[in-house]
Amino acid sequence: MSVSREAAETIGVQAMGWLAGNDELLPVFLGSTGASEADFRAGLTDAAFQGSVLEFLLMDDRWVVSFCDDVGLPYDVPVQARAMLPGGEQVHWT
């Protein structure tokens, strides 16, 4: 399955909604990024911020599984969506 830029942004917003509803994990995200709740709300329309939420989510397989199970996505879709958003490009060091 290939994820378009538009679909990636939709998945990013879904990830933000999932994270906002997670009372234990949202403070971890805010604390680790330095973002405020106002920044988080403003990030709903910012593809780069959506990418940062997906990047955070991808740090733990349990979070990916929980998110995907809750929104009905295959487990490989968040990483594909992350790659389509700003900052998600693969870096080639050679």
PDB file with one MODEL, atoms N, CA, C and O in Angstrom:
MODEL        1
ATOM      1  N   MET A   1       0.839  -1.184   0.000  1.00  0.00           N
ATOM      2  CA  MET A   1       0.000   0.000   0.000  1.00  0.00           C
ATOM      3  C   MET A   1       0.879   1.240   0.000  1.00  0.00           C
ATOM      4  O   MET A   1       1.783   1.366   0.825  1.00  0.00           O
ATOM      5  N   SER A   2       0.618   2.138  -0.909  1.00  0.00           N
ATOM      6  CA  SER A   2       1.358   3.388  -0.981  1.00  0.00           C
ATOM      7  C   SER A   2       0.485   4.510  -0.414  1.00  0.00           C
ATOM      8  O   SER A   2      -0.694   4.619  -0.752  1.00  0.00           O
ATOM      9  N   VAL A   3       1.062   5.326   0.434  1.00  0.00           N
ATOM     10  CA  VAL A   3       0.330   6.402   1.095  1.00  0.00           C
ATOM     11  C   VAL A   3       0.621   7.706   0.374  1.00  0.00           C
ATOM     12  O   VAL A   3       1.785   8.062   0.193  1.00  0.00           O
ATOM     13  N   SER A   4      -0.414   8.424  -0.040  1.00  0.00           N
ATOM     14  CA  SER A   4      -0.255   9.730  -0.678  1.00  0.00           C
ATOM     15  C   SER A   4       0.011  10.794   0.389  1.00  0.00           C
ATOM     16  O   SER A   4      -0.163  10.552   1.583  1.00  0.00           O
ATOM     17  N   ARG A   5       0.428  11.956  -0.057  1.00  0.00           N
ATOM     18  CA  ARG A   5       0.670  13.067   0.878  1.00  0.00           C
ATOM     19  C   ARG A   5      -0.622  13.424   1.613  1.00  0.00           C
ATOM     20  O   ARG A   5      -0.613  13.642   2.824  1.00  0.00           O
ATOM     21  N   GLU A   6      -1.727  13.482   0.879  1.00  0.00           N
ATOM     22  CA  GLU A   6      -3.011  13.819   1.488  1.00  0.00           C
ATOM     23  C   GLU A   6      -3.420  12.773   2.527  1.00  0.00           C
ATOM     24  O   GLU A   6      -3.876  13.119   3.617  1.00  0.00           O
ATOM     25  N   ALA A   7      -3.254  11.503   2.187  1.00  0.00           N
ATOM     26  CA  ALA A   7      -3.570  10.427   3.134  1.00  0.00           C
ATOM     27  C   ALA A   7      -2.650  10.493   4.346  1.00  0.00           C
ATOM     28  O   ALA A   7      -3.084  10.236   5.469  1.00  0.00           O
ATOM     29  N   ALA A   8      -1.372  10.838   4.126  1.00  0.00           N
ATOM     30  CA  ALA A   8      -0.416  10.947   5.229  1.00  0.00           C
ATOM     31  C   ALA A   8      -0.851  12.029   6.213  1.00  0.00           C
ATOM     32  O   ALA A   8      -0.740  11.852   7.426  1.00  0.00           O
ATOM     33  N   GLU A   9      -1.343  13.144   5.692  1.00  0.00           N
ATOM     34  CA  GLU A   9      -1.811  14.217   6.573  1.00  0.00           C
ATOM     35  C   GLU A   9      -3.043  13.768   7.354  1.00  0.00           C
ATOM     36  O   GLU A   9      -3.189  14.100   8.531  1.00  0.00           O
ATOM     37  N   THR A  10      -3.915  13.027   6.713  1.00  0.00           N
ATOM     38  CA  THR A  10      -5.096  12.493   7.414  1.00  0.00           C
ATOM     39  C   THR A  10      -4.666  11.543   8.527  1.00  0.00           C
ATOM     40  O   THR A  10      -5.204  11.595   9.633  1.00  0.00           O
ATOM     41  N   ILE A  11      -3.708  10.684   8.241  1.00  0.00           N
ATOM     42  CA  ILE A  11      -3.196   9.748   9.249  1.00  0.00           C
ATOM     43  C   ILE A  11      -2.502  10.521  10.371  1.00  0.00           C
ATOM     44  O   ILE A  11      -2.610  10.157  11.542  1.00  0.00           O
ATOM     45  N   GLY A  12      -1.793  11.585  10.008  1.00  0.00           N
ATOM     46  CA  GLY A  12      -1.164  12.433  11.025  1.00  0.00           C
ATOM     47  C   GLY A  12      -2.191  13.043  11.963  1.00  0.00           C
ATOM     48  O   GLY A  12      -1.976  13.082  13.175  1.00  0.00           O
ATOM     49  N   VAL A  13      -3.298  13.518  11.423  1.00  0.00           N
ATOM     50  CA  VAL A  13      -4.372  14.083  12.258  1.00  0.00           C
ATOM     51  C   VAL A  13      -5.001  12.980  13.115  1.00  0.00           C
ATOM     52  O   VAL A  13      -5.324  13.208  14.281  1.00  0.00           O
ATOM     53  N   GLN A  14      -5.173  11.787  12.540  1.00  0.00           N
ATOM     54  CA  GLN A  14      -5.700  10.664  13.326  1.00  0.00           C
ATOM     55  C   GLN A  14      -4.753  10.343  14.484  1.00  0.00           C
ATOM     56  O   GLN A  14      -5.200  10.083  15.601  1.00  0.00           O
ATOM     57  N   ALA A  15      -3.456  10.362  14.215  1.00  0.00           N
ATOM     58  CA  ALA A  15      -2.473  10.085  15.270  1.00  0.00           C
ATOM     59  C   ALA A  15      -2.536  11.158  16.354  1.00  0.00           C
ATOM     60  O   ALA A  15      -2.399  10.859  17.540  1.00  0.00           O
ATOM     61  N   MET A  16      -2.744  12.402  15.941  1.00  0.00           N
ATOM     62  CA  MET A  16      -2.853  13.474  16.927  1.00  0.00           C
ATOM     63  C   MET A  16      -4.094  13.289  17.790  1.00  0.00           C
ATOM     64  O   MET A  16      -4.045  13.496  19.002  1.00  0.00           O
ATOM     65  N   GLY A  17      -5.203  12.900  17.172  1.00  0.00           N
ATOM     66  CA  GLY A  17      -6.424  12.652  17.934  1.00  0.00           C
ATOM     67  C   GLY A  17      -6.260  11.491  18.897  1.00  0.00           C
ATOM     68  O   GLY A  17      -6.724  11.537  20.036  1.00  0.00           O
ATOM     69  N   TRP A  18      -5.589  10.444  18.418  1.00  0.00           N
ATOM     70  CA  TRP A  18      -5.341   9.284  19.274  1.00  0.00           C
ATOM     71  C   TRP A  18      -4.457   9.680  20.456  1.00  0.00           C
ATOM     72  O   TRP A  18      -4.719   9.291  21.594  1.00  0.00           O
ATOM     73  N   LEU A  19      -3.419  10.450  20.178  1.00  0.00           N
ATOM     74  CA  LEU A  19      -2.499  10.872  21.233  1.00  0.00           C
ATOM     75  C   LEU A  19      -3.191  11.811  22.218  1.00  0.00           C
ATOM     76  O   LEU A  19      -2.970  11.720  23.425  1.00  0.00           O
ATOM     77  N   ALA A  20      -4.025  12.710  21.705  1.00  0.00           N
ATOM     78  CA  ALA A  20      -4.746  13.644  22.583  1.00  0.00           C
ATOM     79  C   ALA A  20      -5.668  12.903  23.539  1.00  0.00           C
ATOM     80  O   ALA A  20      -5.910  13.369  24.652  1.00  0.00           O
ATOM     81  N   GLY A  21      -6.179  11.766  23.122  1.00  0.00           N
ATOM     82  CA  GLY A  21      -7.055  10.976  23.975  1.00  0.00           C
ATOM     83  C   GLY A  21      -6.328  10.036  24.919  1.00  0.00           C
ATOM     84  O   GLY A  21      -6.962   9.310  25.685  1.00  0.00           O
ATOM     85  N   ASN A  22      -5.019  10.043  24.872  1.00  0.00           N
ATOM     86  CA  ASN A  22      -4.225   9.153  25.720  1.00  0.00           C
ATOM     87  C   ASN A  22      -3.637   9.978  26.868  1.00  0.00           C
ATOM     88  O   ASN A  22      -2.617  10.647  26.707  1.00  0.00           O
ATOM     89  N   ASP A  23      -4.290   9.918  28.017  1.00  0.00           N
ATOM     90  CA  ASP A  23      -3.906  10.742  29.162  1.00  0.00           C
ATOM     91  C   ASP A  23      -2.509  10.442  29.697  1.00  0.00           C
ATOM     92  O   ASP A  23      -1.889  11.302  30.322  1.00  0.00           O
ATOM     93  N   GLU A  24      -2.014   9.246  29.461  1.00  0.00           N
ATOM     94  CA  GLU A  24      -0.669   8.901  29.936  1.00  0.00           C
ATOM     95  C   GLU A  24       0.407   9.314  28.938  1.00  0.00           C
ATOM     96  O   GLU A  24       1.486   9.751  29.337  1.00  0.00           O
ATOM     97  N   LEU A  25       0.127   9.180  27.657  1.00  0.00           N
ATOM     98  CA  LEU A  25       1.150   9.389  26.636  1.00  0.00           C
ATOM     99  C   LEU A  25       1.264  10.841  26.174  1.00  0.00           C
ATOM    100  O   LEU A  25       2.359  11.286  25.829  1.00  0.00           O
ATOM    101  N   LEU A  26       0.166  11.585  26.159  1.00  0.00           N
ATOM    102  CA  LEU A  26       0.228  12.979  25.708  1.00  0.00           C
ATOM    103  C   LEU A  26       1.226  13.797  26.519  1.00  0.00           C
ATOM    104  O   LEU A  26       2.013  14.532  25.924  1.00  0.00           O
ATOM    105  N   PRO A  27       1.233  13.707  27.861  1.00  0.00           N
ATOM    106  CA  PRO A  27       2.231  14.470  28.609  1.00  0.00           C
ATOM    107  C   PRO A  27       3.672  14.063  28.280  1.00  0.00           C
ATOM    108  O   PRO A  27       4.580  14.893  28.334  1.00  0.00           O
ATOM    109  N   VAL A  28       3.877  12.800  27.942  1.00  0.00           N
ATOM    110  CA  VAL A  28       5.217  12.342  27.554  1.00  0.00           C
ATOM    111  C   VAL A  28       5.627  13.026  26.249  1.00  0.00           C
ATOM    112  O   VAL A  28       6.758  13.495  26.118  1.00  0.00           O
ATOM    113  N   PHE A  29       4.704  13.079  25.284  1.00  0.00           N
ATOM    114  CA  PHE A  29       4.994  13.758  24.026  1.00  0.00           C
ATOM    115  C   PHE A  29       5.288  15.233  24.270  1.00  0.00           C
ATOM    116  O   PHE A  29       6.291  15.756  23.784  1.00  0.00           O
ATOM    117  N   LEU A  30       4.426  15.900  25.015  1.00  0.00           N
ATOM    118  CA  LEU A  30       4.613  17.332  25.270  1.00  0.00           C
ATOM    119  C   LEU A  30       5.924  17.587  25.995  1.00  0.00           C
ATOM    120  O   LEU A  30       6.645  18.528  25.665  1.00  0.00           O
ATOM    121  N   GLY A  31       6.235  16.763  26.972  1.00  0.00           N
ATOM    122  CA  GLY A  31       7.478  16.931  27.723  1.00  0.00           C
ATOM    123  C   GLY A  31       8.714  16.669  26.893  1.00  0.00           C
ATOM    124  O   GLY A  31       9.720  17.363  27.040  1.00  0.00           O
ATOM    125  N   SER A  32       8.652  15.681  26.026  1.00  0.00           N
ATOM    126  CA  SER A  32       9.836  15.337  25.235  1.00  0.00           C
ATOM    127  C   SER A  32      10.062  16.293  24.077  1.00  0.00           C
ATOM    128  O   SER A  32      11.192  16.450  23.614  1.00  0.00           O
ATOM    129  N   THR A  33       8.996  16.936  23.602  1.00  0.00           N
ATOM    130  CA  THR A  33       9.156  17.866  22.476  1.00  0.00           C
ATOM    131  C   THR A  33       9.217  19.320  22.913  1.00  0.00           C
ATOM    132  O   THR A  33       9.684  20.174  22.160  1.00  0.00           O
ATOM    133  N   GLY A  34       8.756  19.604  24.107  1.00  0.00           N
ATOM    134  CA  GLY A  34       8.704  20.993  24.562  1.00  0.00           C
ATOM    135  C   GLY A  34       7.485  21.730  24.021  1.00  0.00           C
ATOM    136  O   GLY A  34       7.354  22.939  24.214  1.00  0.00           O
ATOM    137  N   ALA A  35       6.598  21.013  23.350  1.00  0.00           N
ATOM    138  CA  ALA A  35       5.387  21.634  22.808  1.00  0.00           C
ATOM    139  C   ALA A  35       4.379  21.851  23.926  1.00  0.00           C
ATOM    140  O   ALA A  35       4.307  21.076  24.879  1.00  0.00           O
ATOM    141  N   SER A  36       3.611  22.910  23.792  1.00  0.00           N
ATOM    142  CA  SER A  36       2.531  23.174  24.735  1.00  0.00           C
ATOM    143  C   SER A  36       1.238  22.588  24.176  1.00  0.00           C
ATOM    144  O   SER A  36       1.195  22.136  23.031  1.00  0.00           O
ATOM    145  N   GLU A  37       0.191  22.598  24.989  1.00  0.00           N
ATOM    146  CA  GLU A  37      -1.104  22.136  24.489  1.00  0.00           C
ATOM    147  C   GLU A  37      -1.592  23.034  23.363  1.00  0.00           C
ATOM    148  O   GLU A  37      -2.233  22.552  22.429  1.00  0.00           O
ATOM    149  N   ALA A  38      -1.301  24.336  23.433  1.00  0.00           N
ATOM    150  CA  ALA A  38      -1.685  25.255  22.353  1.00  0.00           C
ATOM    151  C   ALA A  38      -0.915  24.920  21.073  1.00  0.00           C
ATOM    152  O   ALA A  38      -1.482  24.956  19.981  1.00  0.00           O
ATOM    153  N   ASP A  39       0.374  24.596  21.206  1.00  0.00           N
ATOM    154  CA  ASP A  39       1.164  24.177  20.040  1.00  0.00           C
ATOM    155  C   ASP A  39       0.560  22.922  19.426  1.00  0.00           C
ATOM    156  O   ASP A  39       0.476  22.794  18.205  1.00  0.00           O
ATOM    157  N   PHE A  40       0.144  22.004  20.281  1.00  0.00           N
ATOM    158  CA  PHE A  40      -0.434  20.750  19.817  1.00  0.00           C
ATOM    159  C   PHE A  40      -1.702  21.023  19.016  1.00  0.00           C
ATOM    160  O   PHE A  40      -1.886  20.463  17.936  1.00  0.00           O
ATOM    161  N   ARG A  41      -2.571  21.877  19.537  1.00  0.00           N
ATOM    162  CA  ARG A  41      -3.813  22.210  18.821  1.00  0.00           C
ATOM    163  C   ARG A  41      -3.500  22.900  17.498  1.00  0.00           C
ATOM    164  O   ARG A  41      -4.116  22.595  16.476  1.00  0.00           O
ATOM    165  N   ALA A  42      -2.557  23.820  17.512  1.00  0.00           N
ATOM    166  CA  ALA A  42      -2.181  24.533  16.282  1.00  0.00           C
ATOM    167  C   ALA A  42      -1.561  23.586  15.259  1.00  0.00           C
ATOM    168  O   ALA A  42      -1.650  23.832  14.056  1.00  0.00           O
ATOM    169  N   GLY A  43      -0.943  22.521  15.719  1.00  0.00           N
ATOM    170  CA  GLY A  43      -0.288  21.560  14.845  1.00  0.00           C
ATOM    171  C   GLY A  43      -1.223  20.711  14.014  1.00  0.00           C
ATOM    172  O   GLY A  43      -0.783  20.002  13.110  1.00  0.00           O
ATOM    173  N   LEU A  44      -2.511  20.775  14.310  1.00  0.00           N
ATOM    174  CA  LEU A  44      -3.481  19.981  13.544  1.00  0.00           C
ATOM    175  C   LEU A  44      -3.425  20.287  12.049  1.00  0.00           C
ATOM    176  O   LEU A  44      -3.706  19.412  11.230  1.00  0.00           O
ATOM    177  N   THR A  45      -3.070  21.501  11.690  1.00  0.00           N
ATOM    178  CA  THR A  45      -3.022  21.888  10.275  1.00  0.00           C
ATOM    179  C   THR A  45      -1.604  21.991   9.748  1.00  0.00           C
ATOM    180  O   THR A  45      -1.394  22.438   8.621  1.00  0.00           O
ATOM    181  N   ASP A  46      -0.635  21.587  10.540  1.00  0.00           N
ATOM    182  CA  ASP A  46       0.782  21.685  10.163  1.00  0.00           C
ATOM    183  C   ASP A  46       1.336  20.291   9.879  1.00  0.00           C
ATOM    184  O   ASP A  46       1.486  19.471  10.785  1.00  0.00           O
ATOM    185  N   ALA A  47       1.636  20.038   8.607  1.00  0.00           N
ATOM    186  CA  ALA A  47       2.116  18.714   8.206  1.00  0.00           C
ATOM    187  C   ALA A  47       3.417  18.340   8.914  1.00  0.00           C
ATOM    188  O   ALA A  47       3.633  17.168   9.224  1.00  0.00           O
ATOM    189  N   ALA A  48       4.283  19.315   9.173  1.00  0.00           N
ATOM    190  CA  ALA A  48       5.537  19.021   9.869  1.00  0.00           C
ATOM    191  C   ALA A  48       5.258  18.577  11.314  1.00  0.00           C
ATOM    192  O   ALA A  48       5.911  17.666  11.821  1.00  0.00           O
ATOM    193  N   PHE A  49       4.303  19.214  11.962  1.00  0.00           N
ATOM    194  CA  PHE A  49       3.958  18.830  13.327  1.00  0.00           C
ATOM    195  C   PHE A  49       3.305  17.450  13.340  1.00  0.00           C
ATOM    196  O   PHE A  49       3.583  16.635  14.219  1.00  0.00           O
ATOM    197  N   GLN A  50       2.442  17.194  12.369  1.00  0.00           N
ATOM    198  CA  GLN A  50       1.835  15.870  12.255  1.00  0.00           C
ATOM    199  C   GLN A  50       2.927  14.808  12.101  1.00  0.00           C
ATOM    200  O   GLN A  50       2.841  13.723  12.676  1.00  0.00           O
ATOM    201  N   GLY A  51       3.945  15.139  11.320  1.00  0.00           N
ATOM    202  CA  GLY A  51       5.074  14.226  11.157  1.00  0.00           C
ATOM    203  C   GLY A  51       5.791  13.968  12.463  1.00  0.00           C
ATOM    204  O   GLY A  51       6.222  12.847  12.733  1.00  0.00           O
ATOM    205  N   SER A  52       5.920  15.020  13.286  1.00  0.00           N
ATOM    206  CA  SER A  52       6.599  14.828  14.572  1.00  0.00           C
ATOM    207  C   SER A  52       5.782  13.920  15.492  1.00  0.00           C
ATOM    208  O   SER A  52       6.347  13.153  16.272  1.00  0.00           O
ATOM    209  N   VAL A  53       4.473  14.007  15.401  1.00  0.00           N
ATOM    210  CA  VAL A  53       3.617  13.121  16.200  1.00  0.00           C
ATOM    211  C   VAL A  53       3.789  11.675  15.727  1.00  0.00           C
ATOM    212  O   VAL A  53       3.902  10.761  16.544  1.00  0.00           O
ATOM    213  N   LEU A  54       3.810  11.471  14.407  1.00  0.00           N
ATOM    214  CA  LEU A  54       4.025  10.120  13.892  1.00  0.00           C
ATOM    215  C   LEU A  54       5.410   9.610  14.261  1.00  0.00           C
ATOM    216  O   LEU A  54       5.573   8.436  14.594  1.00  0.00           O
ATOM    217  N   GLU A  55       6.407  10.484  14.205  1.00  0.00           N
ATOM    218  CA  GLU A  55       7.773  10.097  14.593  1.00  0.00           C
ATOM    219  C   GLU A  55       7.797   9.618  16.039  1.00  0.00           C
ATOM    220  O   GLU A  55       8.420   8.605  16.355  1.00  0.00           O
ATOM    221  N   PHE A  56       7.122  10.346  16.906  1.00  0.00           N
ATOM    222  CA  PHE A  56       7.030   9.963  18.312  1.00  0.00           C
ATOM    223  C   PHE A  56       6.327   8.618  18.460  1.00  0.00           C
ATOM    224  O   PHE A  56       6.800   7.734  19.176  1.00  0.00           O
ATOM    225  N   LEU A  57       5.204   8.473  17.783  1.00  0.00           N
ATOM    226  CA  LEU A  57       4.432   7.238  17.838  1.00  0.00           C
ATOM    227  C   LEU A  57       5.267   6.035  17.407  1.00  0.00           C
ATOM    228  O   LEU A  57       5.141   4.950  17.973  1.00  0.00           O
ATOM    229  N   LEU A  58       6.112   6.232  16.410  1.00  0.00           N
ATOM    230  CA  LEU A  58       6.916   5.138  15.864  1.00  0.00           C
ATOM    231  C   LEU A  58       8.054   4.706  16.788  1.00  0.00           C
ATOM    232  O   LEU A  58       8.742   3.728  16.498  1.00  0.00           O
ATOM    233  N   MET A  59       8.260   5.412  17.881  1.00  0.00           N
ATOM    234  CA  MET A  59       9.327   5.055  18.811  1.00  0.00           C
ATOM    235  C   MET A  59       9.035   3.763  19.582  1.00  0.00           C
ATOM    236  O   MET A  59       9.950   3.149  20.130  1.00  0.00           O
ATOM    237  N   ASP A  60       7.778   3.354  19.626  1.00  0.00           N
ATOM    238  CA  ASP A  60       7.427   2.181  20.429  1.00  0.00           C
ATOM    239  C   ASP A  60       6.406   1.338  19.669  1.00  0.00           C
ATOM    240  O   ASP A  60       5.337   1.826  19.304  1.00  0.00           O
ATOM    241  N   ASP A  61       6.738   0.092  19.439  1.00  0.00           N
ATOM    242  CA  ASP A  61       5.846  -0.795  18.700  1.00  0.00           C
ATOM    243  C   ASP A  61       4.475  -0.925  19.367  1.00  0.00           C
ATOM    244  O   ASP A  61       3.464  -1.063  18.679  1.00  0.00           O
ATOM    245  N   ARG A  62       4.436  -0.884  20.683  1.00  0.00           N
ATOM    246  CA  ARG A  62       3.147  -0.992  21.392  1.00  0.00           C
ATOM    247  C   ARG A  62       2.240   0.182  21.047  1.00  0.00           C
ATOM    248  O   ARG A  62       1.029   0.016  20.900  1.00  0.00           O
ATOM    249  N   TRP A  63       2.834   1.375  20.917  1.00  0.00           N
ATOM    250  CA  TRP A  63       2.048   2.554  20.565  1.00  0.00           C
ATOM    251  C   TRP A  63       1.512   2.426  19.143  1.00  0.00           C
ATOM    252  O   TRP A  63       0.360   2.768  18.876  1.00  0.00           O
ATOM    253  N   VAL A  64       2.347   1.934  18.237  1.00  0.00           N
ATOM    254  CA  VAL A  64       1.924   1.744  16.847  1.00  0.00           C
ATOM    255  C   VAL A  64       0.770   0.754  16.780  1.00  0.00           C
ATOM    256  O   VAL A  64      -0.239   1.009  16.123  1.00  0.00           O
ATOM    257  N   VAL A  65       0.924  -0.367  17.457  1.00  0.00           N
ATOM    258  CA  VAL A  65      -0.118  -1.398  17.444  1.00  0.00           C
ATOM    259  C   VAL A  65      -1.416  -0.845  18.032  1.00  0.00           C
ATOM    260  O   VAL A  65      -2.490  -1.054  17.467  1.00  0.00           O
ATOM    261  N   SER A  66      -1.327  -0.158  19.137  1.00  0.00           N
ATOM    262  CA  SER A  66      -2.516   0.389  19.783  1.00  0.00           C
ATOM    263  C   SER A  66      -3.206   1.415  18.878  1.00  0.00           C
ATOM    264  O   SER A  66      -4.424   1.377  18.701  1.00  0.00           O
ATOM    265  N   PHE A  67      -2.419   2.330  18.309  1.00  0.00           N
ATOM    266  CA  PHE A  67      -2.977   3.333  17.402  1.00  0.00           C
ATOM    267  C   PHE A  67      -3.648   2.667  16.208  1.00  0.00           C
ATOM    268  O   PHE A  67      -4.798   2.973  15.891  1.00  0.00           O
ATOM    269  N   CYS A  68      -2.945   1.768  15.553  1.00  0.00           N
ATOM    270  CA  CYS A  68      -3.477   1.112  14.355  1.00  0.00           C
ATOM    271  C   CYS A  68      -4.725   0.289  14.664  1.00  0.00           C
ATOM    272  O   CYS A  68      -5.689   0.300  13.899  1.00  0.00           O
ATOM    273  N   ASP A  69      -4.700  -0.415  15.778  1.00  0.00           N
ATOM    274  CA  ASP A  69      -5.876  -1.187  16.172  1.00  0.00           C
ATOM    275  C   ASP A  69      -7.073  -0.271  16.427  1.00  0.00           C
ATOM    276  O   ASP A  69      -8.201  -0.591  16.050  1.00  0.00           O
ATOM    277  N   ASP A  70      -6.821   0.860  17.066  1.00  0.00           N
ATOM    278  CA  ASP A  70      -7.910   1.788  17.400  1.00  0.00           C
ATOM    279  C   ASP A  70      -8.514   2.462  16.175  1.00  0.00           C
ATOM    280  O   ASP A  70      -9.721   2.701  16.139  1.00  0.00           O
ATOM    281  N   VAL A  71      -7.693   2.775  15.166  1.00  0.00           N
ATOM    282  CA  VAL A  71      -8.212   3.486  13.991  1.00  0.00           C
ATOM    283  C   VAL A  71      -8.387   2.586  12.775  1.00  0.00           C
ATOM    284  O   VAL A  71      -8.850   3.041  11.730  1.00  0.00           O
ATOM    285  N   GLY A  72      -8.023   1.318  12.901  1.00  0.00           N
ATOM    286  CA  GLY A  72      -8.250   0.366  11.826  1.00  0.00           C
ATOM    287  C   GLY A  72      -7.275   0.463  10.669  1.00  0.00           C
ATOM    288  O   GLY A  72      -7.671   0.343   9.510  1.00  0.00           O
ATOM    289  N   LEU A  73      -6.006   0.679  10.973  1.00  0.00           N
ATOM    290  CA  LEU A  73      -4.975   0.759   9.938  1.00  0.00           C
ATOM    291  C   LEU A  73      -4.034  -0.440  10.019  1.00  0.00           C
ATOM    292  O   LEU A  73      -3.822  -0.982  11.103  1.00  0.00           O
ATOM    293  N   PRO A  74      -3.471  -0.858   8.895  1.00  0.00           N
ATOM    294  CA  PRO A  74      -2.400  -1.858   8.940  1.00  0.00           C
ATOM    295  C   PRO A  74      -1.188  -1.266   9.681  1.00  0.00           C
ATOM    296  O   PRO A  74      -0.968  -0.055   9.666  1.00  0.00           O
ATOM    297  N   TYR A  75      -0.427  -2.126  10.312  1.00  0.00           N
ATOM    298  CA  TYR A  75       0.677  -1.668  11.163  1.00  0.00           C
ATOM    299  C   TYR A  75       1.796  -0.949  10.414  1.00  0.00           C
ATOM    300  O   TYR A  75       2.563  -0.209  11.031  1.00  0.00           O
ATOM    301  N   ASP A  76       1.908  -1.144   9.118  1.00  0.00           N
ATOM    302  CA  ASP A  76       2.981  -0.490   8.372  1.00  0.00           C
ATOM    303  C   ASP A  76       2.599   0.894   7.838  1.00  0.00           C
ATOM    304  O   ASP A  76       3.449   1.590   7.283  1.00  0.00           O
ATOM    305  N   VAL A  77       1.367   1.293   7.992  1.00  0.00           N
ATOM    306  CA  VAL A  77       0.911   2.568   7.434  1.00  0.00           C
ATOM    307  C   VAL A  77       1.514   3.785   8.150  1.00  0.00           C
ATOM    308  O   VAL A  77       1.877   4.739   7.462  1.00  0.00           O
ATOM    309  N   PRO A  78       1.643   3.816   9.478  1.00  0.00           N
ATOM    310  CA  PRO A  78       2.222   5.007  10.107  1.00  0.00           C
ATOM    311  C   PRO A  78       3.625   5.341   9.605  1.00  0.00           C
ATOM    312  O   PRO A  78       3.942   6.516   9.422  1.00  0.00           O
ATOM    313  N   VAL A  79       4.465   4.342   9.380  1.00  0.00           N
ATOM    314  CA  VAL A  79       5.810   4.633   8.891  1.00  0.00           C
ATOM    315  C   VAL A  79       5.759   5.140   7.446  1.00  0.00           C
ATOM    316  O   VAL A  79       6.559   5.991   7.059  1.00  0.00           O
ATOM    317  N   GLN A  80       4.827   4.621   6.657  1.00  0.00           N
ATOM    318  CA  GLN A  80       4.670   5.121   5.296  1.00  0.00           C
ATOM    319  C   GLN A  80       4.167   6.559   5.301  1.00  0.00           C
ATOM    320  O   GLN A  80       4.621   7.383   4.507  1.00  0.00           O
ATOM    321  N   ALA A  81       3.226   6.861   6.198  1.00  0.00           N
ATOM    322  CA  ALA A  81       2.710   8.224   6.310  1.00  0.00           C
ATOM    323  C   ALA A  81       3.816   9.170   6.764  1.00  0.00           C
ATOM    324  O   ALA A  81       3.935  10.284   6.255  1.00  0.00           O
ATOM    325  N   ARG A  82       4.622   8.725   7.723  1.00  0.00           N
ATOM    326  CA  ARG A  82       5.716   9.574   8.212  1.00  0.00           C
ATOM    327  C   ARG A  82       6.667   9.939   7.083  1.00  0.00           C
ATOM    328  O   ARG A  82       7.141  11.073   7.009  1.00  0.00           O
ATOM    329  N   ALA A  83       6.944   8.997   6.215  1.00  0.00           N
ATOM    330  CA  ALA A  83       7.866   9.235   5.108  1.00  0.00           C
ATOM    331  C   ALA A  83       7.340  10.279   4.126  1.00  0.00           C
ATOM    332  O   ALA A  83       8.127  10.913   3.422  1.00  0.00           O
ATOM    333  N   MET A  84       6.037  10.464   4.069  1.00  0.00           N
ATOM    334  CA  MET A  84       5.441  11.402   3.119  1.00  0.00           C
ATOM    335  C   MET A  84       5.327  12.821   3.669  1.00  0.00           C
ATOM    336  O   MET A  84       5.044  13.754   2.918  1.00  0.00           O
ATOM    337  N   LEU A  85       5.544  12.989   4.963  1.00  0.00           N
ATOM    338  CA  LEU A  85       5.418  14.308   5.578  1.00  0.00           C
ATOM    339  C   LEU A  85       6.783  14.971   5.707  1.00  0.00           C
ATOM    340  O   LEU A  85       7.802  14.282   5.681  1.00  0.00           O
ATOM    341  N   PRO A  86       6.825  16.306   5.848  1.00  0.00           N
ATOM    342  CA  PRO A  86       8.107  17.016   5.948  1.00  0.00           C
ATOM    343  C   PRO A  86       9.015  16.421   7.027  1.00  0.00           C
ATOM    344  O   PRO A  86       8.582  16.161   8.150  1.00  0.00           O
ATOM    345  N   GLY A  87      10.271  16.213   6.664  1.00  0.00           N
ATOM    346  CA  GLY A  87      11.260  15.655   7.583  1.00  0.00           C
ATOM    347  C   GLY A  87      11.312  14.147   7.591  1.00  0.00           C
ATOM    348  O   GLY A  87      12.148  13.559   8.277  1.00  0.00           O
ATOM    349  N   GLY A  88      10.436  13.513   6.843  1.00  0.00           N
ATOM    350  CA  GLY A  88      10.383  12.061   6.853  1.00  0.00           C
ATOM    351  C   GLY A  88      11.177  11.393   5.757  1.00  0.00           C
ATOM    352  O   GLY A  88      11.182  10.167   5.645  1.00  0.00           O
ATOM    353  N   GLU A  89      11.852  12.194   4.944  1.00  0.00           N
ATOM    354  CA  GLU A  89      12.627  11.634   3.853  1.00  0.00           C
ATOM    355  C   GLU A  89      13.789  10.797   4.398  1.00  0.00           C
ATOM    356  O   GLU A  89      14.343  11.090   5.457  1.00  0.00           O
ATOM    357  N   GLN A  90      14.142   9.750   3.648  1.00  0.00           N
ATOM    358  CA  GLN A  90      15.297   8.962   4.042  1.00  0.00           C
ATOM    359  C   GLN A  90      16.560   9.744   3.749  1.00  0.00           C
ATOM    360  O   GLN A  90      16.691  10.362   2.692  1.00  0.00           O
ATOM    361  N   VAL A  91      17.485   9.714   4.690  1.00  0.00           N
ATOM    362  CA  VAL A  91      18.757  10.408   4.524  1.00  0.00           C
ATOM    363  C   VAL A  91      19.782   9.424   3.979  1.00  0.00           C
ATOM    364  O   VAL A  91      19.968   8.336   4.526  1.00  0.00           O
ATOM    365  N   HIS A  92      20.434   9.809   2.915  1.00  0.00           N
ATOM    366  CA  HIS A  92      21.497   8.984   2.338  1.00  0.00           C
ATOM    367  C   HIS A  92      22.829   9.646   2.700  1.00  0.00           C
ATOM    368  O   HIS A  92      23.126  10.754   2.253  1.00  0.00           O
ATOM    369  N   TRP A  93      23.610   8.964   3.499  1.00  0.00           N
ATOM    370  CA  TRP A  93      24.839   9.544   4.030  1.00  0.00           C
ATOM    371  C   TRP A  93      26.037   9.344   3.114  1.00  0.00           C
ATOM    372  O   TRP A  93      27.126   9.828   3.421  1.00  0.00           O
ATOM    373  N   THR A  94      25.866   8.652   2.012  1.00  0.00           N
ATOM    374  CA  THR A  94      27.002   8.419   1.113  1.00  0.00           C
ATOM    375  C   THR A  94      27.003   9.357  -0.050  1.00  0.00           C
ATOM    376  O   THR A  94      27.894   9.290  -0.897  1.00  0.00           O
TER     377      THR A  94
ENDMDL
END
